[in-house]
Amino acid sequence: SGCQLMLLNCEAELALLASQDLREFSMASSARHGEGPVDLALVEGSISCPEELTELVGLRERAQVLVAVGACALTGGVNAAGEMDRLVMREKVYGNCTEKKSTFPPQPLRRFVSVDLDLPGCPPEKEEYLRLLGALMRGGLPPLKTYAVCMECRLRENPCLLMDRRLPCLGPVTRAGCDARCPSVGIGCEGCRGPVAEANRSEQFRLLLELGLSEKDVRRRMKRFSGEDP
């Protein structure tokens, strides 16, 4: 529930919601109003069981605007990274109740319903929530950043971790919006905001191999938050 928690971390800024009718938000209220139309549905998490899929389809039918929130909702995220056999995973999680549980590999929301807007990140930034809510309350959509994290590193005058310090970093193929949070403290970008449009993933693959990483490790890194095999 990290994506929900980040929204709650906006604290005082959430005063902008005072005039809104909150229908359901499990971390903020015990109220449940699961019927009738809604203006906005913020949906986090991947879909991995029939019950979740039914709820998602119901939300799509009710919501004027549906926003996929966070890496799991956009690409499946770390939930989809497991390489273990699905049945074995079910047994480890549910034990003797396995037969009663119907699950399938975690899928992003777009595999099942139309999504009006993406809010990337693991979790998204506070400012992105505020821009989204503010824009929607005024009848518009927030501007999207279409460049890579590398641009934010340049703006902050960070040394390049990939080329200069020879550290694994996915900044060149990851969409911006985090203000280069990890590279700014010397930690290579893990790509949690998903791939930037028209990313040169083959060149990124080659550069990571040159660092000495195995092909398997490179594939795992590049697939974790993109949902795509490089």
C-alpha positions in Angstrom: 0.0 0.0 0.0 3.0 2.3 -0.5 1.2 4.3 -3.2 -1.7 5.0 -0.9 0.6 5.9 1.9 2.5 8.4 -0.3 -0.9 10.2 -1.1 -1.6 10.4 2.7 1.9 11.8 3.2 0.8 14.9 1.4 -0.7 15.8 4.8 -1.7 19.5 4.9 -1.9 19.7 1.1 -4.8 17.3 1.0 -7.0 20.2 2.2 -7.8 20.5 -1.5 -9.9 17.4 -1.2 -12.1 18.9 1.6 -14.8 19.8 -0.9 -14.7 16.3 -2.5 -16.9 13.3 -1.6 -14.5 10.5 -0.8 -16.2 7.2 -1.7 -13.6 4.6 -0.7 -10.0 4.8 0.5 -9.1 1.9 2.8 -6.1 3.6 4.4 -7.9 6.9 5.1 -11.5 5.8 6.0 -13.5 2.8 6.8 -16.5 4.1 4.7 -17.5 2.0 1.8 -19.7 3.3 -1.0 -19.2 0.7 -3.7 -22.1 1.8 -5.9 -22.9 4.6 -8.2 -20.7 6.8 -10.6 -17.5 8.4 -9.4 -15.5 11.2 -11.0 -12.1 9.7 -10.4 -10.7 6.3 -9.5 -7.1 5.9 -8.5 -6.2 2.3 -8.8 -2.9 0.8 -7.5 -1.5 -2.7 -7.7 -1.5 -5.4 -10.3 -4.3 -7.8 -11.1 -3.7 -11.4 -10.2 -7.0 -13.0 -9.2 -10.6 -13.1 -10.5 -11.9 -11.0 -7.6 -9.5 -8.2 -8.3 -10.4 -8.3 -12.0 -14.2 -8.1 -11.2 -13.5 -5.1 -9.0 -11.4 -3.4 -11.6 -14.0 -3.8 -14.3 -16.6 -2.4 -12.0 -14.5 0.6 -11.2 -14.0 1.2 -14.9 -17.7 1.2 -15.5 -18.3 3.6 -12.7 -15.4 6.0 -13.1 -15.3 9.0 -15.4 -11.5 9.0 -15.1 -9.4 6.0 -14.2 -5.8 6.5 -13.3 -3.2 3.7 -13.0 -1.1 4.5 -9.9 2.4 3.1 -9.4 4.6 0.6 -11.1 2.5 -2.5 -10.3 -0.6 -1.0 -11.9 1.4 0.2 -15.0 3.6 -2.8 -15.7 3.0 -5.5 -13.1 6.0 -4.2 -11.1 7.9 -6.4 -8.7 4.8 -8.6 -8.4 5.3 -9.8 -11.9 9.1 -10.4 -11.5 8.9 -13.9 -9.9 10.4 -16.7 -11.9 9.0 -19.5 -9.7 6.4 -21.9 -11.0 2.9 -20.4 -10.4 1.6 -23.5 -8.5 4.7 -23.6 -6.3 4.2 -19.9 -5.5 0.5 -20.4 -4.6 1.4 -23.2 -2.3 4.0 -21.1 -0.5 1.5 -18.3 0.0 -1.7 -20.1 0.7 -0.5 -23.5 2.0 -3.3 -26.0 2.3 -5.9 -23.6 1.0 -4.2 -23.6 -2.5 -7.1 -25.5 -4.1 -9.6 -22.8 -3.1 -7.5 -19.9 -4.5 -7.6 -19.0 -8.2 -4.8 -16.8 -9.3 -2.9 -15.9 -12.4 0.4 -14.1 -13.2 0.2 -10.4 -12.1 -1.0 -8.2 -15.0 -1.0 -4.4 -15.4 -4.4 -2.7 -15.6 -4.2 -1.9 -19.3 -4.4 -5.7 -20.0 -8.1 -5.6 -19.0 -9.5 -2.0 -19.1 -8.8 1.3 -20.7 -6.7 3.7 -18.6 -7.0 7.4 -18.9 -3.8 8.4 -17.2 -0.6 6.9 -15.7 1.0 8.0 -12.4 4.4 6.2 -12.5 6.8 5.4 -9.7 7.3 3.0 -6.9 5.6 4.9 -5.3 4.7 8.1 -7.2 6.0 11.4 -6.0 3.8 13.5 -3.7 4.0 16.4 -6.1 2.6 14.2 -8.9 -0.5 13.4 -6.8 -1.1 17.1 -6.1 -0.6 18.1 -9.8 -3.0 15.3 -10.9 -5.8 16.2 -8.4 -5.3 20.0 -9.0 -5.5 19.6 -12.7 -8.6 17.3 -12.6 -10.4 19.7 -10.3 -9.9 22.4 -12.9 -11.2 20.2 -15.7 -7.8 19.3 -17.3 -5.0 16.8 -17.1 -1.5 17.3 -15.7 1.5 17.7 -18.0 3.5 14.5 -18.5 7.3 14.4 -18.5 8.4 12.6 -21.7 12.2 12.7 -21.2 14.5 10.4 -19.3 15.9 10.5 -15.7 19.3 11.4 -17.3 17.9 14.9 -18.1 17.1 15.4 -14.4 20.6 14.3 -13.5 22.0 16.9 -15.9 19.8 19.6 -14.4 21.2 18.7 -11.0 24.7 18.5 -12.3 25.2 14.9 -11.1 28.1 12.9 -12.4 26.9 10.1 -14.6 26.8 6.8 -12.6 26.7 4.7 -15.7 29.5 6.2 -17.9 31.7 8.0 -15.3 31.4 5.7 -12.2 30.7 2.5 -14.1 27.7 1.6 -12.0 24.5 -0.1 -13.2 22.0 2.6 -13.9 18.8 2.6 -15.9 18.4 6.4 -16.1 18.8 6.6 -19.9 15.7 4.4 -20.5 13.5 5.5 -17.6 11.0 8.3 -17.6 11.7 11.3 -15.5 9.6 12.8 -12.7 11.5 11.7 -9.6 14.1 14.6 -9.8 16.8 11.9 -10.1 16.2 10.9 -6.5 18.4 7.8 -6.5 21.3 8.9 -8.7 21.6 12.1 -6.7 22.7 10.1 -3.7 25.0 7.7 -5.7 22.5 4.9 -6.2 21.9 3.7 -9.7 18.4 4.1 -11.2 16.4 0.9 -11.0 13.8 2.1 -13.5 10.8 2.1 -11.2 9.0 4.8 -13.2 8.8 2.6 -16.3 10.4 3.1 -19.7 10.6 6.4 -21.4 9.1 6.6 -24.9 11.5 5.6 -27.7 14.2 4.4 -25.3 17.2 2.8 -26.9 16.9 -0.4 -24.8 19.4 -2.4 -27.0 22.1 0.2 -26.3 21.3 0.1 -22.6 21.5 -3.6 -22.6 25.0 -3.5 -24.3 26.3 -0.9 -21.8 25.2 -3.0 -18.8 26.9 -6.1 -20.3 30.1 -4.0 -20.6 30.0 -3.4 -16.8 30.4 -7.2 -16.3 26.8 -8.1 -15.5 25.5 -11.4 -16.8 22.9 -11.4 -19.5 20.4 -12.9 -17.1 21.0 -10.2 -14.6 20.7 -7.5 -17.2 17.4 -8.9 -18.5 16.0 -9.1 -15.0 17.0 -5.5 -14.2 15.5 -4.2 -17.4 12.3 -6.2 -17.2 11.5 -5.6 -13.6 9.7 -2.2 -14.1 9.1 -2.3 -17.8 7.2 -5.5 -18.1 9.1 -6.2 -21.3 12.0 -8.5 -22.1 14.9 -6.4 -23.5 
